[in-house]
Amino acid sequence: MNFFHRLKYYLIGVGLGIMIVLSIFKDRDLTSWTPKKQVLKMVAEYPMVLNERSNCQINCLHLTADSLRSILSEAEVEMSSEDAKDRRSGKHILILNHELISEVEIMLAKDTCEISEITNKKDCSCP
């Protein structure tokens, strides 16, 4: 049996193995371990802390902390910024496709998710 016959049998076996694994685990989220998903999981689970500026911005937009949390669950995490690359900082930027909010800057600590700043599409006069 030469090399190409062995390669053919190997590739058939790998292909069958991939199809079996995909059929067994079709209902699972296979990307839950990625850094973006982990950040969104922490935002959903940790208690939310608002500073004075973000609290003013939320009140200006007529949102509650629960509605903000549901909006943030649909966010995209910006991983190309320098703060996101430094894992010790815990600072992340969430990009949103929402009618009121375009960007949210968060700071993840051990037990909390602090909302640092909200970039909104409505003009709010917050300090």
Salt bridges, closest charged atoms under 4 A:
ASP29 OD2 - LYS37 NZ 3.45
GLU76 OE2 - LYS36 NZ 3.40
ASP83 OD2 - LYS91 NZ 3.79
ASP86 OD1 - ARG88 NE 3.40
GLU105 OE2 - LYS91 NZ 3.54
GLU117 OE2 - ARG53 NH2 3.37
